[in-house]
Amino acid sequence: MGGLIIFGSAVVVTGSVIGSTLGLGGFRGEFELVELACAACASLFLPLCQLSRGHVMVDVFTNWMPRSTNRTVDALWTLLFAAVWALLCWRLFHGLLEIRGYGDRTMLLRAPLWWAYVPAVLGTGLSSVIALYVAASDLRPDLVSPGGRR
């Protein structure tokens, strides 16, 4: 979904640049669309990153430990990730309700700003659920965890 939003933004910007170059004028408020799209899709990439273990991990201090200990340490950190994702989801949802209540809109297009919060809430909420799944799979010795680690 995030990729489709970014692709749509690229199409809008390209069309606006071509229109301006040909003397037809650009799209009104294209920069607002790009801002909203970037805000929206940033969170939509988080669940896949969480599932594929794409976050930065520093294992310099744990490389010497047995693999099972490393999996347990990874699971604990992933549980912390899940808690932080859940906290961010809750606060973003609270922010969504507040900004929707204020009725804030973009300057040119008059698009409601709360629209960008919806994918952010979905992305962080799904990231929390996925982090719980990854942590649970790390704690089960008989399963191969997401990302291929045993």
N, C-alpha and C positions, 0 to 999 in steps of 0.2 A: 504494500500500500504506500509506504514511504517512497519507494522508487517511482511509482506512478505519479505521485505528487511532484516530485523533483522533475520528472520528465515533462509534466504539464507546465511547470514553471519555465523550463528551458524553451518549450514551444512558444509560450507567451512572450518571453524576452526576445527570442529570435524573430518572431513576427513583428514585434514592436521596433526592433532595430531595422529590419528590412523595410517596414513601412516608413520609418523616418528617413532612411537612405533614399528611398524612391520619391520622397517628398509628399507622401500620403499622411504623414504624422504617425506617432507611436500610439500605443494603447494607453488610454487614460488610467492612471493608477497602477500601472504594471509593477512598480516597485513595491506597492502595498501588497499586491498578490504574492510577490516573491517573499516578502517579509513573513506574511502569514503562512506561506507554504513551508519555509525553512523552520519556523517555529513549530509547525505541526509535525513535519516528518522527522525532525531530530529525535523525538521520543518514539516514533514508530520503528526506528532501527534498533532500539534498545533490546527488545525481546529476542531478536535473532542473535544479537551480540552476546546476550546472556546465555542463550542455549548453546552457542558454538564456543563459549569461553573466550570471547574476543576481547575481554577487558584485560588491562595490563595486570600481570601477576609478577611479583618479585619473589622468586624462590631461592635466592642466593643462600638464605639462612636455613633452608629446609632440605636442600639437595642431599645432604648426608643421611637424612632420616630414611627409615624403611618406607616402601611404597604405601603400605597401609596407614602409616602415621601421616604421610603427606596427604592421603585422601581424606583423613579425618580433619586435618588442618584446613584443607580446601573446603570441606563441607561446612566447617564453622564459619569461615569467611563468607561463604556463599549464603549462609543463613543470615549473616549480618547484612549482606547485599539485599536479601529479601526484605529484611526489616526496613532498610533505608528506602528501597523502592516503594514499599507500602506507605511509609511516612510521606514521601514525595507525592504519591498518588492522592493521599488524603488531603494534603495541603493544596495541591493543584485543583482538586475538586472544590475545596473551599474557595479558592481564588476564582474558579469558574463561576460559582454561584454569586460571589460578590461583584465581579466585573459584569456579569449578565444583569444583575440588579441595577448597576450604575447606568447601563445602556451605552457604554463607550463604543465608539465606532471609528473606523479609519477616516482620515480627513477627506480624501477624494472620492473613494468608492462607497463610503458610508457602510462598509461591511462590519458587522458586529465583531468586536475583538474576542469575545468568548469562544468563537468558532475554533480558534487556534488551541484553546485549552482542551477541547474534547479529545483529539488524538493524543495529547500529552497525558491525559488521565488514563486513556486506554493503554498507551505504551508502557507507562510506569506500573500500572496495575498488572498487566500481563507479564512484565519483567519480574515482578515480585512472585507471581505464581510459578513462573519458569525457574526462578532461583530456588524456590522450595523443592521443585522437582529434581533439579540438578543436585542439590544438597542431599536429598533423600537417596538418590542413586549413588552418590559417593559414599554414603554410610552403609549401603548394602554390598557386602563383599562379593556376592554372586552375580552382580550385574556389571555390565560395562557402562560407565557413565557417559552422558552426552559429551561429544567432542572426542570420543574414542579412548579416554583414559581409563585404566583399570586400577 
